[in-house]
Amino acid sequence: MEMLINLLVQIICGAVGGNLAGMTKQSLGTGINTFLGGVGGLVLGQIVSAMTGTSGGETLDVAAVGSNIVSGGVGGLVLAWIAGFIKSKMAAK
């Protein structure tokens, strides 16, 4: 059950991060920013969880949840921003 909670936290925080990235001129639209943010949050969240040893899902403490929130948000923000940056550079040509 804790593993599912960790995944949901990573996806939701990634979606929030993706929408934060969409507040810049590199926005791809709310739906795509949310989707890319969720994917980026899940990917970076799982990488950080594996590196910190909280990927087993057996712990649901403050450190694990905080790590999921930060890594999910940053992962979502970065992926959505990079995709928007690439799109804006391709459209400029």
C-alpha positions as CSV (number, residue, x, y, z in Angstrom):
1,M,0.0,0.0,0.0
2,E,2.9,2.4,0.8
3,M,4.3,1.8,-2.7
4,L,1.1,3.0,-4.3
5,I,1.0,6.1,-2.1
6,N,4.6,6.9,-3.0
7,L,3.8,6.5,-6.8
8,L,0.7,8.7,-6.4
9,V,2.7,11.4,-4.6
10,Q,5.3,11.4,-7.2
11,I,2.8,11.7,-10.1
12,I,0.7,14.4,-8.4
13,C,3.8,16.5,-7.5
14,G,5.2,16.0,-11.0
15,A,1.9,17.2,-12.5
16,V,2.1,20.3,-10.3
17,G,5.7,20.8,-11.3
18,G,4.8,20.5,-15.0
19,N,2.1,23.1,-14.6
20,L,4.6,25.4,-12.9
21,A,6.9,25.0,-15.8
22,G,4.0,25.9,-18.1
23,M,3.8,29.3,-16.5
24,T,6.8,30.3,-18.6
25,K,6.7,31.1,-22.3
26,Q,7.6,27.4,-23.0
27,S,4.1,26.3,-22.1
28,L,2.7,23.3,-24.1
29,G,-0.9,23.7,-22.8
30,T,-2.3,22.6,-19.5
31,G,-3.0,19.0,-20.5
32,I,0.4,18.3,-22.0
33,N,2.2,20.1,-19.2
34,T,0.3,18.0,-16.6
35,F,1.0,14.7,-18.5
36,L,4.7,15.4,-19.0
37,G,5.0,16.6,-15.4
38,G,3.4,13.4,-14.1
39,V,5.7,11.3,-16.2
40,G,8.8,13.3,-15.2
41,G,7.8,13.2,-11.6
42,L,7.4,9.4,-11.7
43,V,10.7,8.8,-13.5
44,L,12.9,11.1,-11.3
45,G,10.9,10.1,-8.2
46,Q,11.7,6.4,-8.8
47,I,15.4,7.2,-9.5
48,V,15.8,9.2,-6.3
49,S,13.9,6.5,-4.4
50,A,16.2,3.8,-5.7
51,M,19.3,5.9,-4.8
52,T,18.1,6.7,-1.3
53,G,16.9,3.2,-0.5
54,T,13.2,4.0,-0.1
55,S,12.1,2.2,-3.3
56,G,10.9,-0.9,-1.5
57,G,7.7,0.8,-0.4
58,E,7.9,-0.5,3.1
59,T,8.5,2.8,4.7
60,L,6.1,5.8,4.8
61,D,8.0,8.3,7.0
62,V,8.5,12.0,6.7
63,A,11.9,11.6,4.9
64,A,10.5,9.2,2.2
65,V,7.4,11.3,1.6
66,G,9.4,14.6,1.5
67,S,11.8,13.0,-0.9
68,N,8.9,11.9,-3.2
69,I,7.4,15.4,-3.1
70,V,10.6,17.2,-4.0
71,S,11.9,14.7,-6.6
72,G,8.5,14.4,-8.2
73,G,8.0,18.1,-8.4
74,V,11.5,18.8,-9.8
75,G,11.2,15.9,-12.3
76,G,7.9,17.2,-13.6
77,L,9.1,20.7,-13.8
78,V,12.3,19.8,-15.7
79,L,10.7,17.4,-18.2
80,A,7.9,19.8,-19.1
81,W,10.3,22.8,-19.3
82,I,12.7,20.9,-21.6
83,A,9.9,19.7,-23.9
84,G,8.5,23.3,-24.1
85,F,12.0,24.7,-24.7
86,I,12.6,22.2,-27.6
87,K,9.2,23.1,-29.1
88,S,9.8,26.8,-28.9
89,K,13.2,26.4,-30.5
90,M,11.8,24.3,-33.3
91,A,9.0,26.8,-34.0
92,A,11.5,29.7,-34.1
93,K,13.1,28.3,-37.3
